[in-house]
Amino acid sequence: MNDMAAGKATSALGTADIARVMKLLPHRYPFLMLDRIYDMDGDKSCIGVKNVTINEPFFQGHFPQYPVMPGVLIIEGLAQTAGALCVSSLGEDYKADLVYFMSIDKAKFRKPVLPGDTIHYHVKKIRNRGRVWRFYGDAKVEGKTVAEAEVSAMLANTAEARAFAASASTAGKNG
């Protein structure tokens, strides 16, 4: 018995090519760690894709004799995937000026990512409150986990970002 016959509604999962990813996120080369997204299910989950090439600027210094993608950039890719999903779920009219990374927890690195690898960033929402989301992310190459973490992020507009930066600056001078 299929879902329609059982009275359950089915909906197609969303996708985002690089043009749409660039509309969803403020990041740009060389810091955009995401090429496309598929299986977007509202703000619940999706899979982002990053094709890692030897032309990535970080390979010049990490490490020239044995190029390995820095683990923090893999986590950044997970966070960008989650951020794009959040912005997408808010509708085509929503425009986030900034996506602030708020926390990284339970990060683990399992295997190096090398030039020629394709990373699949699997992200699943843990919870959200207002414009703050928390996701579990699992980065995979050829179906094997290379890194995982829980990440939190906040969507902010430019005025909020400036106010936050000003208050942080003042707190640092007074603290």
PyMOL commands that set and color helices and strands:
alter all, ss='L'
color gray80, all
select helices_A, chain A and resi 18-24+57-60+71-89+158-174
alter helices_A, ss='H'
color red, helices_A
select strands_A, chain A and resi 14-16+36-41+45-51+98-109+118-129+132-141+144-156
alter strands_A, ss='S'
color yellow, strands_A
deselect
rebuild
show_as cartoon
